[in-house]
């Protein structure tokens, strides 16, 4: 319910992951026996995790590893992989840059034009690993790059921007018709990002295969600071899930929602699913994998913007292999490893046998969830209070 924030102006209260908690169930289930697979356009994936389309996270080698483990890694078609024949040199320079010069250097590196031949080459490299090739592009390049990727063998294309709407107005450039694009493409199309009920519903009505939910929660994203835009992920996910359920009742077509950003621990991931997500897209946790190309660094997709960067380079370190981050065994006590194990265990503890049942979990508003009883962790800066 909205509250007055001043004369004649109301604002609705919104919630983030740190403000809620999940209530254990009256029945519990063996975590090894829960089903966490998800589907997109009939194609089933064993684990509902996507690695973000960020240069410090995904390259063809990482995409192959992620695919082998049953997840999806999204390759950024606007990044260094399609601008440079040998992108490893670029990663080395970005990793060595000082914090003061990092954004400026990233902007400089992304001035190099995108090469269409490299789009096809990167897709083919992923397909050689016998895993799904999933790529991302901004709306302005979707028709051109999407078709190149499709012809090269891509399995899914993601059209992604900071804020995506069906009714975009522009005179300076051609606006992509999402409905037409989704109909013409022979492969599934994911659209994003959005955070409101109405926009989520309108995106689903284009015929897309899934939508991305989240504006500004990513660890390397500065959109909320630069533009003041965003809705905390709990509220955004719940609203998008309501749109999905209404659309399913109206059309009989189920459009999965993917919570994108703001999840650095297993607890965050579990809360996203309980709020209604069908899958999650994560950047920083996977940027810490030994297989990630960023060498312990991570930067947002909007960091290279020439005039108004809405991202920054952050140091996340290299903490383990992709297998350890996904399946454990966890060597860290902060919840950033064994994400799949955390999800399975949480399902079991709330008594859910699958993701659909998990989406009905009781949720409580719990602003003290991170601090209650954690005096020693806070004093010693360990565990949840690092």
N, C-alpha and C positions, 0 to 999 in steps of 0.2 A: 504494500500500500504506500502511495506517495505521501510525503510530508512537505509542509511548507518550509522553504529555505529562506524566504523573504516575502515581502508583500506581493501577493498574486503569482507567486512562482513556486511550483512544487517539484520535488525530485524524488525518484524512487530509490530505495535502499538496495544496493547490490552487494554480492558476497564473493570473496575469493577463497582459495583453498585453505588458508590458515585460519579461517573463521568458522569452519564447520568440522564435524566429525561424524563418522558412521557408527551406527548402533549395532552391536552384535546380535545375532539372530537367536530365536528360541530353539532352533534346530541347527546343528553344525554338520558339515560335509567334509569328507576326506579331500584335502586340496589336490591330491593326485588324480582324483576322479571327476574334477570339474571340467567343463568344456569352455574354452576361451577363444575358439576359432571365430572368424567373422567372414562375411561375404561381400563382394562388390560385383554387381552384375552377374551373379551366379558363380563367380570364381571365389573359391574358398582359400583362406590363408590361416595357417595354424596358430599364429600369434597376432593380436590386434595392435601391432606397433609399426609405425612408419618413422623413418629417419628423415628429418627436415631437409628441404632442398636448399641447403646452405653449403657454400664451398668448403668451409672448414670441417664439414661432416661427411659429405658424400662425394666420392669419385667412383669410377667404374669398379675398381677393386673392392671398395667398401660395399657397393650395391650388390655385388656377387655374394660376399660374405653374409650380408643381411638376408638376401634371398635364400641362401642355403639353410639359414636358421628358421625360415618360415615367415619372415617379416618382409617389409617393403622399404627400400631406400629410394628417395626421390632425387633425381639429378637435376641441378639447376642449369637450364639451357641458356641463361643470361650471364653465367659466371666464367671463371677462369678456364674451366674445362673446355669451353667452346671458343675461347678467345686465344688460347695458347696451345701450341702443339705439345710443349713440355711444361705443364703447369707446376711441376714440383719446384722449379726455380722460383716461381712467384710465391709459393707457400713459404719458402725459405726467407725471402725478403720481408714478407709480412710478419713472420714470427720474430725477426730480429729488430723490427722497428720499435722505437720508444713509444710509450703510451701517448705522448704529445703529438707524434708524427704518424701514428698508425692510421687514422681515418684519412688523412691527406694522402698517404701512400696507397691505400686501398682505392681511393678515388682515381689516382693516377694509373694504377694497374688496370682499372676497368674502362679506361679510355680506348684501349685496343678493341677494334671492331669484332663482332661475333662472326665466326666463319661457318657458313652453312655445311661445308664438308666435314667439319669437326662435330656438328650435331649428329650427323649420320654415323660418323666413326665411333663416337662414344656410345651410342645406342647399340651398335653392333658389338662393341667390346663387352657390354653387359650381357647381351644375348649369347655370346660365346660361353658364358658361364652357366648357361642353361637355367637362368632365373628370369622372372619378370623384369622388364625394363620400364621404369616409370619416370617420366620427365615433367619438369615444370617450366612454365613461361608466363610472362605478363600478358594481359589482354591485348595490348597493341600488337604483339608479335604472334598471337595464338594461331591465327589462320596460316601464317607462313611456316613458322617453326613446328607447329603441331603436325602439319601434313608431312614435313620432312621427316620428323621423328616416326610418324606412323609408317611411312614408306620404308624406313630403315628397320622396322620390326618392333617398335615400341608397343607395349601392352596397355598402358594407361597414360593419359596426358592430364596434367594439372594446370589449370589457369588460375594464377594466384597474384593478388595484389594486396596492398595494405587494407584497402576497403573496396569490396566488390559489390556492385549492385547490378540488377538487370536494366534499370533505367538510368544509364549514364548519359550525360549531356556534354557534347563537345563539338566545336566547329573546326578546330585546328587539325583534327585527325579523324579517321574513320572509326566509328564505334563498333566493336564486334557484337554481332547478334548471337547471343549464347544459345538460344533455342535452335537457330539454324545450324550453328556450329556443332552442337551435340548431335543433331540429326544427321549431318553430313559425315561426321567422323565414324569410322568403322570400329573404333576402340572406345572404351569408357572414358568419360570426361569428369574430372573432379573440379568443382568451382569453390573459390574462397578468396578472401576471408570475410566473415560476417559475424555479428554478435547480437542481432535482434530477431525477434519472432517473424516479423513481416518480411524482412529481407531473406531470411532462411527459407520461408515458404515460397517466395517468388523465384529464388534460385532453383528450388526443387522442381518447380513448374516448367523449367526450361528443358527437362529431360536428362539432366546430369545424373551421373551415377552415384555421387556422394558430395557432401559439402564440408568445407573447413570452417571451424568456429574458433575465433580468437583474434583480437586486435590489440597488440601491444604487450602481452604478458611474457614474451620470450626474454631470456636472460640477457641477450645481446641487443634487444630492441629498445629504442629510445622514443618510439612514437608517442607514448603517453606524456613524456616530458617535453618533446618538441612541439607536438600538436595539441596535447591535452585530450586526445581521443582514447577511448577504450571502455570496455565493460569488464569487470572482474569475471574470471573464467567460470566460476560456479553458476552465477546468474546467466551468463551468456550460454552456457551449455544446457541448462535447464530450459531456457526459452527456445533454443533451437530444437531440442528434443520434443517439446510440445508441438512445434511446427511440423516436425517429421511425423509424429503420431497422427496429427490432423490430416496431413497430406495422404498418409497411408489409408485412413478411413475413407477419404474422398475418392482416391484413385486406385487403391489396391496395390500400389507400387511403393515398396519400402526403400527409402533413400537414407543410407547410413550417414551419421554425422561424426566427424573426426575432430576431437578437441585438439587444437593446435597451439602449443606454447604454454609456458608457466608451470611446467611439471619437471621438477629436478629430482624428485624422490619417488619411491614406490608408493608412499602414502598419497602424494598428489595424484599419481596415476589412478589409484583405486578410487579416489574421490571423483575424478573425472568420469569414470565409468558409472559410478553410483548416481551421478547427476544426469545420466542419459547418453553418454558417448558410446558409440559402437567400436571406435578405435581411437588411438591417440597418436599425435605427431610430436616428436621430441627432437630437440637439437642439442642442447648443452650436455645432456647425459651421454649421448653418443659421441659428441666431440671429444670426450675424455678417453675414448677407446684407442688402443694402440693402432688399430687399422684406419682410424680417421686421418685424412690428409692434412689437417690443420696444425699438426705438431703441438698439440696442447692449447691451441688458440681457436677462438670461435667468434664469428662476426655475423651480424644480421644481413638479410638480403637487401635492405635499403641503405646499408652503410656506404656503398659506392655512389649514392646519389650526388650529382655534380653540384647542386645548389642547396639542398636541404637534407643532409644525411639524417636518417632516422634509425641509426644503429651504431654500434661501437664494437671495437675489437676487445674481447675479454680473454683473460688467461684462465682456462679451466683445468689445465694440467692433463697429464696422461696417467690414468689410475688403474687401468686393467685392459684385458682383451674384450672384444665385443661379446664373446661368449660369457665372460664373467659379468658383464653389465646386464646382459639379458637373463642368464640362467644361473649365475653364481659359479662356484661358491663366492660369497661376498667377502672381500678382504677389508672393507671399510664399514664403519658403524653408522653412517649417515643416511642410509637408505638409497644411495645412488647406484647400487649394484643389485643384481638378481631381481630385476623389475618384474619378470615373468613369475618368479617364485612369490613375490609380494602380492601380485594380483591373484594368483591361485589361492594363497593362504587367506587373503581377505574374503574371497568368495566363500571359502569353506567356513570361515568364522561367522559370516552373516547368514549362512544357510542357503546360499545360492548355488545351483547346479550349473548355471550358464550365465552369459552376459545379460540376457533378457531378464532373468530373475534378479540379477544383481542391480539392474536399473531401478528396481522397486525397493531397494534398501532404505530403511529409515535413516533420516539425516537430522542432526541437531545443530543448532547454532552454538558454537563453542569457541569464543574468542580466547579462552585460556588453554586451548588444546595443546599448544606448543610449549607452554611455560609451566603448567600446573605440575608441581612435584619435581621439577627439573632443576632445583637449586644447585646441586653439585655439578650437573652437566654445564650449567651456565657459568659457574665459577671456574670450572676447569676447561671450558670451551671445547667440549667433546660431544659426540653423539648428535642430538637434535639441536644443540645450542652452539654449534661451531660458528 
